């Protein structure tokens, strides 16, 4: 029996049973030790045919040095606020927002000072889950004032850092942050992805929005309580991460339950269907191969 559902809290080791995706157990992603890497990000990695992702954590005040990679990246922020410098522009991504980093863009990513950061990092499989530092030096993570190698500097709160920016924290010239409660954009700002409202979706009744990049669709959808499950198949591979609530469903003829901060992998062509479980809605982040139209 194949495993399709992955609880990130249990992935300190590789599952013994056959898995639908390749699993790399939780580890420091950029090097064997904190001082010989380029980032503080820790996470287990799931790799499918066209999608690679991790539920990453960063200790507050720490993160990645300037780096780049030949695949674009989407980060859905689960907890905390991520501060990023992307192509020379400073931006802040808060809980429930999606951060887009274009292919080959030089960028950083750090947990703001107020709390540890948890984020779902999603990429296409043109490259792995981490990219090399621009300076070629694996000499430890990047730090904000007051932390790590900058411990002698005064700590600033997240609110202070945003206030000091003095301009749009989602990007002044290019939009990098997508708040699904406020998708309308301001005039004159460039967006590197396509954004469309979605739903109610035909198979699930889910509503939300779909962001389409170079090779992936990323959707943030709310599955309403009380809608019956419908089973179908798609030629597109997808991963569905439950940000809040829970899902029940079926994948490849197996009944599954997907709890909060867990993910289900659906390989291309496998029959599947999901519905909100329990007494409330479920908020779900879906990554799908974009060679095919998005559906849920």
ChimeraX attribute file (.defattr): number of C-alpha atoms within 10 A of each C-alpha:
attribute: neighborCount
match mode: 1-to-1
recipient: residues
	/A:1	9
	/A:2	12
	/A:3	17
	/A:4	21
	/A:5	22
	/A:6	22
	/A:7	14
	/A:8	20
	/A:9	12
	/A:10	13
	/A:11	17
	/A:12	13
	/A:13	12
	/A:14	14
	/A:15	14
	/A:16	7
	/A:17	9
	/A:18	11
	/A:19	16
	/A:20	20
	/A:21	23
	/A:22	14
	/A:23	17
	/A:24	17
	/A:25	17
	/A:26	20
	/A:27	18
	/A:28	19
	/A:29	21
	/A:30	23
	/A:31	18
	/A:32	10
	/A:33	15
	/A:34	17
	/A:35	13
	/A:36	14
	/A:37	22
	/A:38	27
	/A:39	31
	/A:40	29
	/A:41	29
	/A:42	18
	/A:43	25
	/A:44	23
	/A:45	23
	/A:46	23
	/A:47	20
	/A:48	20
	/A:49	15
	/A:50	18
	/A:51	24
	/A:52	23
	/A:53	24
	/A:54	23
	/A:55	26
	/A:56	24
	/A:57	22
	/A:58	25
	/A:59	18
	/A:60	21
	/A:61	29
	/A:62	27
	/A:63	27
	/A:64	24
	/A:65	27
	/A:66	24
	/A:67	21
	/A:68	21
	/A:69	22
	/A:70	16
	/A:71	22
	/A:72	22
	/A:73	22
	/A:74	24
	/A:75	23
	/A:76	25
	/A:77	23
	/A:78	21
	/A:79	17
	/A:80	22
	/A:81	25
	/A:82	29
	/A:83	23
	/A:84	25
	/A:85	18
	/A:86	22
	/A:87	15
	/A:88	11
	/A:89	15
	/A:90	20
	/A:91	23
	/A:92	25
	/A:93	26
	/A:94	22
	/A:95	16
	/A:96	20
	/A:97	22
	/A:98	26
	/A:99	25
	/A:100	23
	/A:101	25
	/A:102	22
	/A:103	15
	/A:104	15
	/A:105	19
	/A:106	18
	/A:107	22
	/A:108	23
	/A:109	25
	/A:110	28
	/A:111	31
	/A:112	29
	/A:113	26
	/A:114	15
	/A:115	16
	/A:116	18
	/A:117	26
	/A:118	24
	/A:119	27
	/A:120	21
	/A:121	20
	/A:122	25
	/A:123	26
	/A:124	25
	/A:125	18
	/A:126	14
	/A:127	14
	/A:128	16
	/A:129	22
	/A:130	18
	/A:131	16
	/A:132	16
	/A:133	22
	/A:134	13
	/A:135	9
	/A:136	10
	/A:137	12
	/A:138	17
	/A:139	16
	/A:140	22
	/A:141	22
	/A:142	21
	/A:143	24
	/A:144	22
	/A:145	16
	/A:146	15
	/A:147	18
	/A:148	14
	/A:149	14
	/A:150	14
	/A:151	13
	/A:152	10
	/A:153	11
	/A:154	11
	/A:155	17
	/A:156	15
	/A:157	14
	/A:158	20
	/A:159	12
	/A:160	10
	/A:161	15
	/A:162	16
	/A:163	12
	/A:164	9
	/A:165	13
	/A:166	8
	/A:167	12
	/A:168	14
	/A:169	20
	/A:170	20
	/A:171	19
	/A:172	16
	/A:173	12
	/A:174	15
	/A:175	21
	/A:176	26
	/A:177	23
	/A:178	21
	/A:179	15
	/A:180	17
	/A:181	10
	/A:182	8
	/A:183	13
	/A:184	10
	/A:185	11
	/A:186	9
	/A:187	6
	/A:188	9
	/A:189	11
	/A:190	14
	/A:191	15
	/A:192	14
	/A:193	14
	/A:194	11
	/A:195	18
	/A:196	11
	/A:197	15
	/A:198	18
	/A:199	17
	/A:200	16
	/A:201	15
	/A:202	10
	/A:203	18
	/A:204	22
	/A:205	20
	/A:206	26
	/A:207	19
	/A:208	20
	/A:209	19
	/A:210	23
	/A:211	20
	/A:212	20
	/A:213	19
	/A:214	16
	/A:215	17
	/A:216	25
	/A:217	22
	/A:218	25
	/A:219	27
	/A:220	27
	/A:221	26
	/A:222	24
	/A:223	27
	/A:224	20
	/A:225	18
	/A:226	14
	/A:227	16
	/A:228	13
	/A:229	17
	/A:230	16
	/A:231	16
	/A:232	15
	/A:233	16
	/A:234	18
	/A:235	13
	/A:236	19
	/A:237	21
	/A:238	24
	/A:239	25
	/A:240	22
	/A:241	26
	/A:242	22
	/A:243	23
	/A:244	18
	/A:245	21
	/A:246	25
	/A:247	28
	/A:248	16
	/A:249	19
	/A:250	19
	/A:251	23
	/A:252	18
	/A:253	12
	/A:254	13
	/A:255	12
	/A:256	19
	/A:257	17
	/A:258	23
	/A:259	21
	/A:260	17
	/A:261	19
	/A:262	21
	/A:263	25
	/A:264	24
	/A:265	24
	/A:266	25
	/A:267	23
	/A:268	16
	/A:269	13
	/A:270	17
	/A:271	16
	/A:272	22
	/A:273	23
	/A:274	26
	/A:275	25
	/A:276	27
	/A:277	21
	/A:278	13
	/A:279	11
	/A:280	14
	/A:281	20
	/A:282	24
	/A:283	24
	/A:284	26
	/A:285	22
	/A:286	23
	/A:287	28
	/A:288	25
	/A:289	23
	/A:290	18
	/A:291	13
	/A:292	13
	/A:293	11
	/A:294	21
	/A:295	16
	/A:296	23
